[in-house]
Amino acid sequence: MRLIRPAMTYASEIMAYRTESLEVDPEIPGSSELPDFESPAEWIAHCESLTDSATLPPDHVEADEWMMVDDDSRIAGVINIRHHIDHPYLAEWGGHIGYSIRPGERGRGYAKVQLTLALDKCRDLGLDRVLLTCDLGNEPSRRTILSCGGVFERMTVIGPEHPGPMERYWITL
């Protein structure tokens, strides 16, 4: 498994990932808003716009989108790394990293692999610790965060930005 940037080479895989994921979750966590884009080219352009403050859409922070692919170029997961969390939503609920695993690939340990690879990218960005959150009751995500060194900080408050309580974890890099 390896992390790669979204590219048109993977257009059909991006759409297959999107279709399969939307059958389970209308949001696809960590996907840089993939559900909002009908074409892979538009989504890829959006992902590229997130990497530079000069092209950053309003109410976003600089971020890198990565796809985790196997040796057959099948996308097993997506992960978004925010360069900082100096943003009201990210500081409380979103954290530095959001991710998801393709529904048909869940339960195989890919989330831990993907998060481990992403933590290396965070080190490359110069981050010394990262905040990850998960919905209360999302046991697979909680186990993944803990397996990568996550230390529970606290529960978040329920507010207008998020309808339910979330667990907050910090990973020191």
Backbone hydrogen bonds, N-H to C=O, Kabsch-Sander energy under -0.5 kcal/mol:
donor,donor_aa,acceptor,acceptor_aa,energy
2,R,69,V,-1.8
4,I,67,M,-2.6
10,Y,7,A,-2.2
11,A,8,M,-2.0
14,I,10,Y,-3.0
15,M,11,A,-2.1
16,A,12,S,-2.0
17,Y,13,E,-2.8
18,R,14,I,-2.6
19,T,15,M,-2.7
20,E,16,A,-2.5
21,S,17,Y,-2.6
22,L,18,R,-2.5
23,E,19,T,-1.0
24,V,21,S,-1.7
25,D,21,S,-2.8
31,S,28,I,-1.3
34,L,31,S,-0.5
36,D,33,E,-2.1
37,F,34,L,-1.9
38,E,36,D,-0.5
43,W,39,S,-1.8
44,I,40,P,-2.9
45,A,41,A,-2.2
46,H,42,E,-2.2
47,C,43,W,-2.8
48,E,44,I,-2.4
49,S,45,A,-2.0
50,L,46,H,-1.1
50,L,47,C,-0.6
51,T,48,E,-1.2
52,D,49,S,-0.7
55,T,52,D,-1.5
56,L,52,D,-0.7
60,H,57,P,-1.1
63,A,50,L,-2.2
64,D,81,I,-2.4
66,W,79,I,-2.6
67,M,4,I,-3.2
68,M,77,G,-3.0
69,V,2,R,-2.5
69,V,67,M,-0.7
70,D,74,R,-1.8
73,S,70,D,-2.0
76,A,68,M,-3.2
76,A,74,R,-0.6
77,G,68,M,-1.2
78,V,100,S,-2.1
79,I,66,W,-2.4
80,N,98,G,-3.1
81,I,64,D,-2.7
82,R,80,N,-0.6
82,R,96,H,-3.7
83,H,62,E,-2.8
87,H,85,I,-2.4
91,A,87,H,-3.0
92,E,88,P,-1.1
93,W,89,Y,-3.2
94,G,89,Y,-1.9
95,G,90,L,-2.7
96,H,131,L,-2.6
97,I,131,L,-1.0
98,G,80,N,-1.9
100,S,78,V,-2.2
102,R,76,A,-2.8
105,E,102,R,-2.5
106,R,102,R,-0.6
106,R,103,P,-1.1
108,R,105,E,-0.8
113,V,109,G,-1.6
114,Q,110,Y,-3.1
115,L,111,A,-2.8
116,T,112,K,-2.6
117,L,113,V,-2.3
118,A,114,Q,-2.2
119,L,115,L,-2.3
120,D,116,T,-1.2
121,K,117,L,-1.3
122,C,118,A,-2.2
123,R,119,L,-2.0
124,D,120,D,-2.0
125,L,121,K,-1.4
126,G,123,R,-1.6
127,L,122,C,-2.1
130,V,171,I,-2.4
132,L,169,Y,-2.9
134,C,167,E,-1.8
136,L,165,P,-2.3
138,N,135,D,-2.4
139,E,137,G,-1.8
142,R,138,N,-2.4
143,R,139,E,-2.7
144,T,140,P,-2.0
145,I,141,S,-2.6
146,L,142,R,-2.4
147,S,143,R,-2.5
148,C,144,T,-1.0
148,C,145,I,-0.7
149,G,146,L,-1.8
150,G,145,I,-2.5
151,V,170,W,-2.2
152,F,150,G,-0.5
153,E,168,R,-3.2
154,R,168,R,-0.7
156,T,166,M,-2.6
159,G,162,H,-1.5
162,H,159,G,-0.9
167,E,134,C,-3.2
168,R,154,R,-2.3
169,Y,132,L,-2.9
170,W,151,V,-2.1
171,I,130,V,-2.5
172,T,170,W,-0.5
173,L,128,D,-2.6
